[in-house]
Amino acid sequence: MVTKEELPACPVATTVQLIGSKWKLLIMRNLLVRPWRFNELRKDLEGISQKVLTDSLRSMEKDGIITRTVYPEVPPRVEYSLSKLGESLRPVMDAMEKWGIDYKAQNG
């Protein structure tokens, strides 16, 4: 997790630093519905490279936004889900969805 000293002074900049990339937002959109496996995310997020998905998931896990659960099976099964901190971003994502719907209705 990033220390308080490493975070920007501006709270909006802090949020952007943690979830502001296109791919992190789309990963969160999916994880708000249910836990996902790596290959499911890669197939659903059209255009994302394996490296970007891996880096995004690692970063989000390090920041405490998602949890990675490894099941002791053969072959191993790994699922990603939102942590409690990640779930706290649901109102932000809901507001973004509403804004997008309204924008498309007025300008589409």
N, C-alpha and C positions, 0 to 999 in steps of 0.2 A: 504494500500500500504506500502511496505517496505521503510523505510527511507534510504537516501543516506548513513548514517553512518552504517546502518545494512548490506549494500551490500559489497561484496568482492571488493578489490582494482582492481583485474584483470577483465577486461570487459568480457572475455570468461567465467570466473567463475560466473559472474553476470548472463549471459544468461543461463548457465547450472542450476543455482539455481532457476531461474524463470520458465524454460520450459524443463529442462533436463530429466525429468522422461519419461519412455516409454509411460505411459498412457497419460500424458499431451501432448506429441507430437502427439499421435494418436487422441486425442480429437481435437486438433488444426487442424489436417488433415481433419477431418470431418467438422469442423466449417468453414473451408475455402470454402466449397462448398455451405453451406446453414445453417440457424439456425436449431438446433436439440432440441428435447424434451429429458428429462432425460431417459425415458424408451427406446427410440429409440437408444440413445447412448449405453445404457447397453446391448441391444440386438446386436448391431453392433460390439461392442468391445469385442470380444469373450475372456472370461477368466477374465474380470475385475469384481471385487466384487462391490456390492452396496456401501459399505463403502469407498473403494478406489475411486470410481467415485465421490461420494459425496465430499470427502475430496479434490480431485483434482479440481473439479469445484469451490468449495469454495475458495481454494487457488488462482486459476486463476482469479476469480472475485475480490478477495481482492487485487491482484497485478495489476488489471486494464487491464488484457489481454482479458477477456470476459465480456459480460453483461448478466444479468439474467433479463428477462422480464416476469412479472406475469400478466396474462390477467384476468380481473374480470369476470370470468364465473363460472358456476357451472357444473361440478367440475372445480376447478382452472386449468388453462393451463399455464405452465411455459416453456419458450424457452430460450435456450442459444445461443449466437452468439458472434462473435469476435467484440471487441471494435476497435476503431481506432488504438490504440496501438497494439492490436492483429493482425490487418490487416497489420501493418508495418512489421510483421514477415513473410509475404508471400514470399519475396525473399529468406529468409533463408530456408523455407520449400521447395520452388522450387529447390533450390540448393541441398538440401538433397535428393529430389526425383531424380534429374538428376544423382547424384552420385550413388545412389542405382541402377538405371537402367544401368549405365555404368559398375558398379561392376559386376552385374549379367551377363551382356553381355560378359565380359572378363573372368569371373571365374565360370560361371554357367554351 
